[in-house]
Amino acid sequence: MFYEKSWEQIHQELSAPFSHEDVEWKIQTVSKDKSRGLAVAYVTARAIQNRLDAVVGAQNWKPVFRQWHTVTDRDGNPLPPNFAPSKFLMTTGTSGWKNGRCRKYGL
């Protein structure tokens, strides 16, 4: 049980390496001529959830989502989080993408 473990034991169990089955790869960047790319490894969300369930119990943790970037219009003015569907918004703090929909709607 979670409450029977010391904080040191919990830390040790959470810090243990993940198995290779829990690691996946994705292409992060590709060269302009598409002849080279950079692949990065990441641990799946399911593996993290399973680790937390095993170490502290499913009832003793929960995901919490907090806004970590600012949503802005094309002039850089902050917008309220519920302004429009996310597919029409330009975000800063990630890649700062701006697609045709953003230009179409003046964002």
Summary of the structure (lengths in Angstrom):
residues: 107
radius of gyration: 20.1
end to end distance: 50.9
largest distance: 57.5
contacts: 192
relative contact order: 0.12
helix: 36%
strand: 21%
